[in-house]
Amino acid sequence: MGIDQSKYGMSFDCLFDAHWKCMSIIRCTKCGTVVEYYYDEDYEPNFRCPICTDYKTGYVYYTKEQIEASEELKEIIKMYEELQKQDQERYERKEKSLIKEAKNR
């Protein structure tokens, strides 16, 4: 049984992960804040949601209220979610192809 990370502002859903940019778009599971999170030289290993915990960060983030008020932000987030879905589908197709190929050997 693990620690409830949402209690500490550390529970996020990944909306999009761009490995080639060392960047993820993550959403706090508690308050809905969306953060452009980078894991390169600016990596923050103890990152917490800036809204739930008053954590000070240089990362760009948008509150749920900002997103709901902006059609542009809604579209951007929708685009990231769709890109992630496409990446996941591509990965699953590739995995199935490799399994099928291995069985045919």
C-alpha positions in Angstrom: 0.0 0.0 0.0 1.6 3.3 -1.2 1.3 6.9 0.1 -1.6 9.0 -1.2 0.4 11.3 -3.4 -2.6 13.6 -4.1 -2.4 14.6 -0.4 1.0 16.2 -1.1 0.2 17.7 -4.5 2.3 15.0 -6.2 -0.4 13.1 -8.1 -0.5 13.8 -11.9 -2.0 12.3 -15.0 0.2 12.6 -18.1 -1.7 14.3 -20.9 1.3 14.2 -23.3 4.9 13.0 -23.2 7.4 14.2 -25.7 10.5 12.1 -25.0 12.4 13.9 -27.8 11.9 17.2 -26.0 12.2 15.9 -22.5 8.8 17.4 -21.8 5.5 16.3 -20.5 2.1 18.0 -20.1 0.7 16.8 -16.8 -2.5 17.5 -14.9 -2.9 17.5 -11.2 -5.4 14.8 -10.2 -6.7 16.9 -7.3 -7.2 20.4 -8.7 -6.9 20.0 -12.5 -3.9 22.4 -12.9 -2.0 21.6 -16.1 1.8 22.0 -16.1 4.4 22.0 -18.9 6.9 19.8 -17.1 10.5 19.4 -18.3 12.8 16.7 -17.2 16.1 17.9 -18.7 18.6 20.1 -16.8 15.7 22.0 -15.2 14.3 18.8 -13.7 12.6 19.2 -10.3 12.6 15.7 -8.6 10.3 16.8 -5.8 7.9 18.7 -8.0 4.5 19.5 -6.5 1.4 21.1 -7.9 1.9 24.9 -7.6 -1.8 25.5 -6.8 -2.4 22.7 -4.3 0.8 23.4 -2.3 2.0 26.9 -3.2 5.1 25.2 -4.6 7.3 27.8 -6.4 8.3 26.7 -9.9 9.5 28.2 -13.1 7.4 25.8 -15.2 4.4 27.2 -17.1 1.1 26.1 -15.6 -2.6 26.9 -16.1 -5.3 26.5 -13.4 -8.5 24.7 -14.2 -10.3 28.0 -14.1 -7.9 29.5 -16.6 -8.5 26.6 -18.9 -12.2 26.7 -18.6 -12.2 30.4 -19.4 -10.0 30.1 -22.5 -11.1 28.3 -25.7 -7.5 28.5 -26.9 -6.2 26.6 -23.9 -9.0 24.1 -24.2 -8.0 23.4 -27.8 -4.3 23.2 -26.9 -4.9 20.7 -24.2 -7.3 18.7 -26.4 -4.5 18.6 -29.1 -2.0 17.2 -26.6 -4.5 14.6 -25.4 -5.1 13.5 -29.0 -1.4 13.4 -29.8 -0.8 11.2 -26.7 -3.7 8.9 -27.8 -2.1 8.6 -31.2 1.3 7.8 -29.7 -0.2 5.1 -27.5 -2.1 3.5 -30.5 1.1 3.5 -32.5 3.0 1.9 -29.7 0.4 -0.8 -29.3 0.3 -1.5 -33.0 4.1 -1.8 -33.0 4.0 -4.1 -30.0 1.4 -6.4 -31.6 3.4 -6.5 -34.8 6.6 -7.5 -32.9 4.7 -10.2 -31.0 3.2 -11.6 -34.2 6.6 -11.5 -35.9 8.2 -13.4 -33.0 5.5 -16.1 -33.1 6.1 -16.6 -36.8 9.8 -17.4 -36.4 
